[in-house]
Amino acid sequence: MSQTVGEIFRSKLESLGVEEVRLKLSRREFRGFETEFAESWLAHEDDKSSRAAAARSEFREEENLSISRKALRNSERATRIAISAIMLSISMAILTIIQWHSK
């Protein structure tokens, strides 16, 4: 099975990589259809990169939300423990005052 000129050029672009293609475009090293093809390929690659970055960002946001929820649960738990400790302290202070007055 033979490859088309476009497939061969696409392979060349993929082997060069995005940065090198971008550089060659800026230097006008491509001619004719190659320029349009390279620009189209580059736009497609940029789109793929943007979608991948958006997916990573969404994952980080979900992870941060999960961490925030855990932190909220921990803080609510710490608040309940602190309130319990205050109540115990007050109870002990009252008991001490009562014992002191009964002597």
C-alpha positions as a printed Julia matrix, in Angstrom:
103×3 Matrix{Float64}:
   0.0    0.0     0.0
   1.54   3.3    -1.04
   1.23   6.48    0.97
  -0.09   9.73   -0.43
   2.06  12.83   -0.54
  -0.01  14.24    2.34
   0.58  11.15    4.49
   4.29  11.26    3.79
   4.46  14.97    4.64
   2.36  14.42    7.79
   4.89  11.76    8.88
   7.67  14.27    8.26
   5.88  16.9    10.37
   5.28  14.42   13.17
   8.95  13.43   13.18
   9.97  17.1    13.3
   7.62  17.92   16.15
   5.53  21.0    16.87
   8.34  23.38   17.81
  10.48  22.55   14.79
   7.49  22.87   12.44
   6.64  26.21   14.02
  10.25  27.34   13.51
  10.33  26.17    9.88
   7.05  27.98    9.2
   8.41  31.19   10.69
  11.51  30.86    8.49
   9.28  30.12    5.47
  11.12  26.88    4.78
   8.01  25.13    3.47
   6.8   25.75   -0.07
   3.42  25.61   -1.76
   0.99  23.1    -0.31
   3.51  22.27    2.44
   2.93  25.66    4.1
  -0.85  25.26    4.22
  -0.56  21.62    5.24
   1.96  22.46    7.99
  -0.23  25.31    9.29
  -3.26  23.03    9.34
  -1.29  20.25   11.05
   0.07  22.73   13.59
  -3.42  24.06   14.34
  -4.6   20.48   14.87
  -1.67  19.72   17.18
  -2.26  22.95   19.13
  -5.92  21.97   19.48
  -4.92  18.54   20.8
  -2.53  20.19   23.27
  -5.23  22.6    24.41
  -7.71  19.78   24.96
  -5.12  17.78   26.89
  -4.28  20.84   29.02
  -7.98  21.41   29.68
  -8.39  17.78   30.74
  -5.41  18.07   33.1
  -6.8   21.31   34.48
 -10.2   19.74   35.06
  -8.55  16.79   36.82
  -6.57  19.17   39.06
  -9.74  21.12   39.85
 -11.55  17.94   40.84
  -8.57  16.85   42.92
  -8.42  20.26   44.63
 -12.15  20.08   45.32
 -11.72  16.65   46.87
  -8.85  17.92   49.03
 -10.94  20.93   50.08
 -13.85  18.7    51.07
 -11.53  16.52   53.16
 -10.07  19.64   54.8
 -13.58  20.88   55.58
 -14.52  17.53   57.16
 -11.31  17.58   59.22
 -11.93  21.14   60.35
 -15.52  20.34   61.36
 -14.22  17.35   63.31
 -11.55  19.47   64.98
 -14.2   22.04   65.9
 -16.37  19.37   67.53
 -13.38  18.07   69.48
 -12.45  21.59   70.59
 -16.03  22.29   71.72
 -16.04  19.0    73.65
 -12.74  19.93   75.3
 -14.12  23.36   76.27
 -17.25  21.79   77.73
 -15.15  19.29   79.69
 -12.95  22.13   80.93
 -15.94  24.16   82.06
 -17.43  21.08   83.75
 -14.17  20.42   85.59
 -13.93  24.08   86.62
 -17.49  23.98   88.0
 -16.78  20.71   89.8
 -13.62  22.2    91.3
 -15.5   25.31   92.44
 -18.24  23.13   94.0
 -15.66  20.97   95.79
 -13.82  24.07   96.99
 -17.04  25.61   98.39
 -18.04  22.38  100.14
 -14.93  22.3   102.29
